[in-house]
Amino acid sequence: IGKRGRRISQEASWEHIAGYAPYNDGSVRDWQRHTPQWVPGKNFVGSGGFGPWMATRGEIPDNAELHLSTRLNGRELQRATSHEMIQSIPQLIEYCSTFTELEPGDVIVTGTPGGVGARQEPPLFMKDGDIVEIEIAEIGVLRNPVKQEAPAV
């Protein structure tokens, strides 16, 4: 978000966007299932890679069709466009700004295309040493290594 706002209409949403960047919306599944709310599993230390840069709103036309993909160790598991999202970017901004004031620097994560590992047949879970790539073709690639956290001592 590049401009503060609350109760932002879909029509006015574009002027509040600072830019776009890949976000690795990873989950620590066992912690995600501790409660009906996914907060622990979506906010675990070391999860949620973002960047490594941002394309500004001036570089991406309003309502551009962005091409999204996810790869695990080079194998494509997800592919979609921003126009296929359940909620559009203006809808997300309007919704979020209804219950909170959006501030410059806030990040709204749009979610993930179909194809998450837990829903594969058989389920596919990442392991230590795997490489996850999140790509927005018009912006670039975010690469994250998967690291097994050391057990408590």
N, C-alpha and C positions, 0 to 999 in steps of 0.2 A: 504494500500500500504506500502511495506517495503523498496522499493528502488526507488530512483528518476528516472524519465525517460520521454521522449517525443518521439512521433512517434514510439511507441513500437509495434512490430509485434505480431501477435497472437502466433507465435512459441516461442517468447521470453517473453511472458506475465507472465508465471508461476514464473519466477525468480524475478518478481516485487511484488508478493503477500506476505504480512506479515502473513495473516491469514483470518479466517472467523468467523462471529458472527451473531446472529439473530438481525434484525432491524425491529422495528414496524413502518412501513410506513403509519402512520395514516394521515387522512386528516380532516381539518375543512371545511366541504363541502360548507357552505355559503360563506366563504372567498375564497375558491378555485374557485368559479364561478364569482368573481368580475371582472376578466379579462380573456382573452384567455390563459394567462400564469398562471400556478398553483402555482407560488411562494408563495403567502400569505398563501394559504390553506395547503401547504406542509411544511411550516416553522414557524407555529404558536408556540408561547411560550408554552412549555410543551408537544409538539408533537414530534414524532421521537425518541422513546426509542431505545437504542442500548446496546447490551451486554447480560447479565452482565459480560461476559468474552469473550475471543477470543481463538479459537483453531488455533495454528500456522500452517503455511504451512507444517512443518515437521510432524504434527499430522494428516493431511488430505492429502492423495495422490493426485497428480495432476490429474485433470479430474475425481475425485471421483463422484459417483452419490449420492448427498446429498438429504435426504428426508425432505421436508418442509411441515408444516401444521400450520393452524391458527384456534384457538378456541375462541369463545365468550361465557363466562359463562359456559365453559365445553363442549359446542356444536361445533363440528368440522364444519367449513365453507369452508375451503380451504385445498387442499392436492395436492402436485405435487412433482416432483424431479427436481434437477438442470439441468438434461438432457432435460427436457421439456420446458425450458425457451426459449423465442423467440430469444434472443441473448445469446450466450455462454459467460462465464466469459472471455475467451481470446478475443472475439469480443468486449465486453464492454471496456476492457482495451485498446485495439487497437484504438477504436473509441474515447474514452475520451482523450487519450494521443495525439490525432491528434490536438485538439483545445486548450489543456492546458498541462503544464508540471505537471506530477503527482509527489507528494512529499510524503515522509514517513509520515504516519499518515492520509493521505487522505482516505476517505471512498467512495466506489462506491456501491450504493444500486441497486440491480438487478431488483427490481420491485416486483410485487405480483402475485401469481397464480390466476386463475379465481375464482370467487365466492365473490367478494366484495359486501358489504351490499347494496350499492346503486343500484346494478343490480339484487338483489333478487326480487322475486315476492311473496308477496309485498316487497317493499324496506325495508331493515333492517338498522336502525341507532342506534349507541351506545348511551347510556345514563349514567348519573351520577350513579356511583356505579358498573357498569359493569366491568368485568375483561377480558382483552384480553391476550391471550397466543400465542406467536410466537415460534414455535419449529423447530429446525434443529435436527433431531433425532441423528445424529452423534456428535452433539455438546452440546445441552441443550435447555432449555426453558427460554424465556424472558416473564415475567408477568408484565403487566401494568394495574393499575386501571384507569378507566375513571372518570375524575373529571370535573364537570360543573364549568366554570370560573365565578367568581362573576361579576355582572354587574358593569359598570362604575359608579362612585359616583361623 
